[in-house]
Amino acid sequence: MATQPKTPTVQQTESGVTFKVRVQPKASRNQVDDFSADRLRLRVTAPPQDGKANLAVISLLAETLGVPKSRLRIIRGHGSREKVVQVTALTPEDLGRALKAIGR
């Protein structure tokens, strides 16, 4: 019986890292929830209209990872709950440390 990974699957790129997230829009608060399969689960209060939830995802991740918002971008899944996020100038180890620091 295989166990679920405890961290999101992180892909190293030339400019940084990419990883998958699952977003719950219109939540009661903004927070990094937990890991489900190979995705980081996020909750944002913003509705999924006019890119508001995507902006909230970028803001939440920037705050959580301690990086400027300009270093984050959604590269796939703009209209979906399932997204792929890229963070430039970050290593998989940096990402792991930042997520462990918040107790995830």
C-alpha positions as a printed Julia matrix, in Angstrom:
104×3 Matrix{Float64}:
   0.0    0.0     0.0
   1.54   3.29   -1.12
   1.5    6.29    1.2
   0.53   9.8     0.17
   3.41  12.26   -0.28
   3.68  14.85    2.5
   4.93  17.61    0.23
   3.83  18.84   -3.17
   5.68  17.51   -6.19
   8.24  20.18   -7.03
   9.84  20.5   -10.44
  13.17  22.3   -10.74
  13.31  24.68  -13.72
  16.07  26.89  -15.09
  14.61  29.91  -13.32
  13.22  28.36  -10.12
  10.58  25.79   -9.2
   7.05  24.83  -10.18
   4.46  23.0    -8.09
   0.76  22.19   -8.14
  -1.87  23.8    -5.95
  -5.57  23.2    -5.42
  -7.53  26.33   -4.55
 -10.78  26.69   -2.66
 -12.15  30.16   -3.52
 -14.72  32.01   -1.39
 -13.37  30.44    1.8
 -13.86  31.97    5.23
 -10.15  32.93    5.41
  -6.91  32.93    3.45
  -4.69  30.05    4.49
  -2.36  27.3     3.39
  -4.28  24.18    4.31
  -2.38  20.95    3.81
  -1.18  18.54    1.19
  -3.52  16.36   -0.81
  -1.85  13.86   -3.12
   0.89  15.92   -4.78
  -0.78  19.33   -4.42
  -0.59  22.1    -1.89
  -4.12  23.03   -0.82
  -4.96  26.7    -0.39
  -8.05  28.58    0.73
  -8.68  32.15   -0.41
 -11.56  34.47    0.42
 -11.67  35.98   -3.05
 -14.33  34.8    -5.52
 -13.3   33.06   -8.75
 -14.26  36.06  -10.87
 -12.13  38.36  -12.99
  -8.9   36.78  -11.74
  -9.51  37.82   -8.12
  -8.87  34.33   -6.74
  -5.67  34.04   -8.79
  -4.4   37.34   -7.35
  -5.25  36.1    -3.86
  -3.33  32.86   -4.51
  -0.24  34.84   -5.57
  -0.51  37.11   -2.51
  -0.96  34.21   -0.09
   1.93  32.23   -1.53
   4.22  35.3    -1.58
   3.5   35.92    2.09
   3.88  32.25    3.02
   7.13  31.76    1.1
   8.59  35.15    2.01
   9.16  36.21   -1.59
   7.94  39.22   -3.59
   4.73  38.69   -5.58
   6.68  39.54   -8.73
   8.58  36.22   -8.39
   5.37  34.16   -8.55
   3.11  33.4   -11.47
   0.42  30.93  -12.35
   1.59  29.11  -15.45
  -1.35  26.74  -15.88
  -4.93  26.58  -14.61
  -5.98  30.22  -14.59
  -9.67  29.25  -14.79
  -9.42  26.1   -12.7
  -9.05  25.13   -9.05
  -6.05  23.02  -10.06
  -3.1   25.3   -10.87
   0.62  25.11  -11.5
   2.6   27.9    -9.88
   6.13  28.98  -10.74
   8.44  30.7    -8.27
  11.61  32.18   -9.73
  14.94  32.2    -7.9
  13.82  29.55   -5.41
  15.16  26.03   -4.96
  13.09  22.99   -3.97
  14.96  23.04   -0.65
  13.97  26.69   -0.05
  10.35  25.79   -0.78
  10.47  22.84    1.59
  11.96  24.95    4.39
   9.33  27.68    3.95
   6.47  25.18    4.08
   7.92  23.39    7.11
   8.24  26.74    8.89
   4.47  27.16    8.78
   3.97  23.68   10.2
   2.87  21.9     7.02
